[in-house]
Amino acid sequence: MLRTARHDLLYDAGPRHGRFDTGEAIVLPALRAVGVTRLDRIVISHAAMDHAGGLASIRQAFPDATVIGLSGDRFAGSGEGRECRHGERWHLDGVVFRLLRAPLGSANDRSCVLRVEGASGSLLLTGDIEAAAEHWLRRHARVKADAVLVPHHGSASSSTPGFVEATGARHALVSAGFLNRWDHPRDSVVSRWHASGASVWRTDRHGALWIESGELRTERSERWPFAWRRPTAMPGVESP
């Protein structure tokens, strides 16, 4: 979730496994818990079930949101969307959003990458890009960012040394399930980010990751073990 002073955006929609819809069970309650009443845009990195499976439920709750990164209706009920266009950008409340997309490689490599930059920092959301896309993007786009969502959940196919170095990130954020069967993030990937000078933060160990006005904090407590059930809303922030 990305918040500016007056706008809310979402990057990816969570997975759907059989009848369990993460969009409905986790993403929507999380948005409501922090007071989101309208989504301006939803950017889907690519048409993979673990990134777009929850989109239909989210679109049902926020039908006016513009969906970027999907075209057609592969995910039933998701409605109309449009392709991710490399270089497209927009401004909201002084924050710049820019889409990046490599034109080659696998479906993972063609993930829609979102770079966000505000007065207090920058953020790079990478989807599942792998080595080919990382190489292309660091040659044809600005990937330098204060915080980076580690590509492909920390897979060994991603986070190449050149890409890690090019980001210059202070914070490497890993979205990975607890005891996941793919062993994400790989130890070699974590070591690479550490060696570059980045602090590595993992959802499987640290819980929810929040960046407010350039400062990162985690939230995983015994009192409130599920971040989306928090009893009070977080304040809006003016930059990523």
C-alpha positions as CSV (number, residue, x, y, z in Angstrom):
1,M,0.0,0.0,0.0
2,L,1.2,3.5,-0.9
3,R,-0.1,6.6,0.7
4,T,0.4,10.3,-0.2
5,A,-1.3,13.2,1.6
6,R,-4.7,12.6,-0.2
7,H,-4.3,9.4,-2.3
8,D,-4.0,5.7,-1.8
9,L,-2.6,3.2,-4.2
10,L,-2.0,-0.6,-4.2
11,Y,0.8,-2.6,-5.7
12,D,-0.2,-6.2,-6.3
13,A,-3.2,-7.9,-4.8
14,G,-2.1,-11.0,-3.0
15,P,-2.6,-14.7,-4.0
16,R,-5.6,-16.9,-4.2
17,H,-5.2,-20.5,-3.3
18,G,-8.3,-22.5,-4.1
19,R,-11.2,-21.0,-2.1
20,F,-8.9,-18.9,0.1
21,D,-8.7,-15.4,-1.4
22,T,-6.0,-13.3,0.2
23,G,-7.4,-10.2,-1.4
24,E,-10.7,-10.7,0.5
25,A,-9.2,-12.2,3.7
26,I,-6.1,-10.0,4.3
27,V,-5.6,-7.1,1.8
28,L,-9.1,-5.6,2.1
29,P,-9.2,-5.8,6.0
30,A,-5.6,-4.3,6.0
31,L,-6.7,-1.4,3.9
32,R,-9.8,-0.8,6.0
33,A,-7.8,-1.0,9.2
34,V,-5.8,2.1,8.2
35,G,-8.7,4.0,6.9
36,V,-8.6,3.6,3.1
37,T,-11.9,4.5,1.6
38,R,-10.8,5.0,-2.0
39,L,-8.0,3.5,-4.2
40,D,-6.7,5.8,-6.9
41,R,-4.7,3.1,-8.8
42,I,-3.9,-0.6,-8.5
43,V,-0.7,-1.7,-10.2
44,I,-0.4,-5.4,-10.8
45,S,3.2,-6.5,-11.5
46,H,2.2,-9.4,-13.7
47,A,-0.5,-12.0,-14.4
48,A,0.6,-14.6,-11.8
49,M,-1.8,-16.0,-9.3
50,D,0.4,-15.1,-6.3
51,H,0.4,-11.4,-7.4
52,A,-3.0,-11.0,-9.0
53,G,-5.2,-13.7,-7.5
54,G,-6.9,-11.3,-5.0
55,L,-7.6,-8.6,-7.6
56,A,-11.3,-9.5,-8.2
57,S,-12.2,-9.0,-4.6
58,I,-10.3,-5.8,-4.4
59,R,-11.9,-4.4,-7.6
60,Q,-15.3,-5.3,-6.2
61,A,-14.6,-3.2,-3.1
62,F,-13.0,-0.4,-5.1
63,P,-14.6,-0.4,-8.6
64,D,-13.4,3.0,-9.6
65,A,-9.7,2.2,-9.2
66,T,-7.6,2.3,-12.4
67,V,-5.9,-1.1,-12.9
68,I,-2.5,-1.0,-14.5
69,G,-0.4,-4.0,-15.5
70,L,-3.2,-6.3,-16.7
71,S,-5.3,-6.2,-19.9
72,G,-8.3,-8.4,-20.6
73,D,-10.0,-10.4,-17.9
74,R,-7.9,-13.4,-17.2
75,F,-8.6,-13.0,-13.5
76,A,-12.4,-13.4,-13.4
77,G,-14.2,-10.3,-12.1
78,S,-11.2,-8.1,-12.3
79,G,-12.8,-5.9,-15.0
80,E,-10.9,-3.8,-17.5
81,G,-7.3,-2.9,-17.1
82,R,-4.5,-1.6,-19.2
83,E,-0.9,-2.6,-20.0
84,C,2.1,-1.3,-18.0
85,R,3.9,1.2,-20.3
86,H,7.6,1.8,-19.6
87,G,8.3,5.4,-18.8
88,E,4.7,6.4,-17.9
89,R,4.6,8.6,-14.9
90,W,2.2,10.6,-12.8
91,H,2.3,13.0,-9.8
92,L,0.2,12.9,-6.7
93,D,0.7,15.4,-3.8
94,G,4.3,16.1,-4.8
95,V,5.2,12.4,-5.1
96,V,6.3,11.0,-8.5
97,F,5.3,7.6,-9.7
98,R,7.0,6.0,-12.7
99,L,6.4,2.7,-14.4
100,L,9.4,0.6,-15.6
101,R,9.1,-2.5,-17.7
102,A,11.7,-4.6,-19.5
103,P,10.6,-5.6,-23.1
104,L,12.2,-9.0,-23.0
105,G,12.5,-12.2,-21.1
106,S,10.0,-14.4,-19.2
107,A,6.7,-13.3,-17.8
108,N,8.5,-12.6,-14.5
109,D,11.1,-10.4,-16.3
110,R,8.2,-8.4,-17.9
111,S,6.9,-7.5,-14.4
112,C,5.6,-4.0,-14.1
113,V,8.1,-2.2,-11.8
114,L,7.0,0.9,-9.9
115,R,9.5,3.6,-8.8
116,V,8.2,6.1,-6.2
117,E,10.0,9.2,-5.2
118,G,9.0,11.9,-2.7
119,A,10.6,14.6,-0.6
120,S,11.8,12.1,2.1
121,G,12.9,9.1,0.0
122,S,12.4,6.7,-2.9
123,L,11.1,3.2,-3.3
124,L,11.4,0.6,-6.0
125,L,8.7,-2.1,-6.2
126,T,10.0,-4.9,-8.5
127,G,7.5,-7.7,-8.9
128,D,9.2,-10.9,-10.0
129,I,11.9,-9.6,-12.3
130,E,14.9,-11.8,-12.8
131,A,18.4,-11.4,-14.1
132,A,17.6,-10.4,-17.7
133,A,15.2,-7.6,-16.6
134,E,17.5,-6.4,-13.9
135,H,20.3,-6.0,-16.5
136,W,18.0,-4.2,-18.9
137,L,16.5,-1.9,-16.3
138,R,19.8,-0.8,-14.8
139,R,21.0,0.2,-18.4
140,H,17.8,1.9,-19.5
141,A,16.1,3.2,-16.3
142,R,16.7,4.8,-13.0
143,V,16.7,2.0,-10.4
144,K,18.5,3.8,-7.6
145,A,16.2,3.9,-4.5
146,D,16.4,4.2,-0.8
147,A,14.3,1.1,-0.3
148,V,13.8,-1.8,-2.7
149,L,11.3,-4.6,-2.7
150,V,13.7,-7.5,-3.3
151,P,12.9,-9.0,-6.7
152,H,11.0,-12.3,-6.8
153,H,10.7,-12.8,-3.1
154,G,14.5,-13.3,-2.8
155,S,14.8,-16.0,-5.4
156,A,18.3,-17.0,-6.5
157,S,17.3,-16.1,-10.1
158,S,17.2,-12.4,-9.1
159,S,19.2,-9.8,-7.1
160,T,22.2,-10.0,-9.4
161,P,25.3,-8.2,-8.0
162,G,25.1,-5.4,-10.6
163,F,21.4,-4.7,-9.9
164,V,21.9,-4.7,-6.1
165,E,24.8,-2.3,-6.5
166,A,22.9,0.0,-8.9
167,T,20.0,0.5,-6.5
168,G,22.2,1.7,-3.6
169,A,19.4,0.8,-1.3
170,R,19.5,1.3,2.5
171,H,16.6,-1.0,3.0
172,A,15.9,-4.3,1.2
173,L,12.4,-5.5,1.8
174,V,11.6,-9.2,1.3
175,S,8.0,-10.4,0.9
176,A,8.1,-14.1,1.8
177,G,5.8,-16.5,3.5
178,F,6.8,-18.1,6.8
179,L,8.5,-21.5,6.1
180,N,7.6,-21.2,2.4
181,R,8.4,-24.2,0.2
182,W,10.7,-22.3,-2.1
183,D,13.1,-21.4,0.7
184,H,12.7,-17.7,-0.1
185,P,14.7,-15.6,0.5
186,R,17.8,-17.5,-0.4
187,D,20.8,-17.1,1.9
188,S,23.0,-16.0,-1.0
189,V,20.6,-13.2,-1.9
190,V,20.3,-12.0,1.7
191,S,24.1,-12.0,2.0
192,R,24.4,-10.0,-1.3
193,W,22.1,-7.2,0.0
194,H,23.9,-7.1,3.3
195,A,27.2,-6.9,1.6
196,S,26.0,-3.9,-0.4
197,G,25.2,-2.1,2.9
198,A,21.5,-2.6,3.0
199,S,19.5,-3.7,6.0
200,V,17.3,-6.7,5.1
201,W,13.7,-6.8,6.4
202,R,11.6,-9.9,5.9
203,T,7.9,-10.3,6.3
204,D,8.3,-13.9,7.5
205,R,10.5,-12.7,10.4
206,H,9.6,-9.1,11.0
207,G,5.9,-9.0,10.1
208,A,4.4,-5.8,8.6
209,L,6.9,-3.4,7.2
210,W,6.0,0.3,7.2
211,I,8.0,3.2,5.8
212,E,6.7,6.6,6.9
213,S,8.5,9.8,5.9
214,G,11.6,7.9,5.1
215,E,11.8,5.9,8.4
216,L,11.2,2.2,8.4
217,R,9.6,0.3,11.3
218,T,8.3,-3.2,11.7
219,E,5.1,-4.4,13.4
220,R,4.8,-7.9,14.8
221,S,3.7,-8.0,18.4
222,E,2.1,-10.5,20.7
223,R,-0.6,-8.0,21.4
224,W,-1.6,-7.5,17.8
225,P,-0.2,-10.4,15.8
226,F,-2.2,-9.6,12.7
227,A,-1.4,-6.1,11.3
228,W,-4.7,-5.9,9.4
229,R,-6.6,-6.2,12.7
230,R,-5.0,-3.1,14.3
231,P,-7.6,-1.2,16.3
232,T,-6.4,2.3,15.3
233,A,-5.7,3.8,11.9
234,M,-2.2,4.8,10.9
235,P,-1.9,8.5,9.9
236,G,-1.5,9.4,6.3
237,V,2.0,10.4,5.1
238,E,3.1,12.7,2.4
239,S,5.9,10.6,0.9
240,P,6.7,6.9,0.4
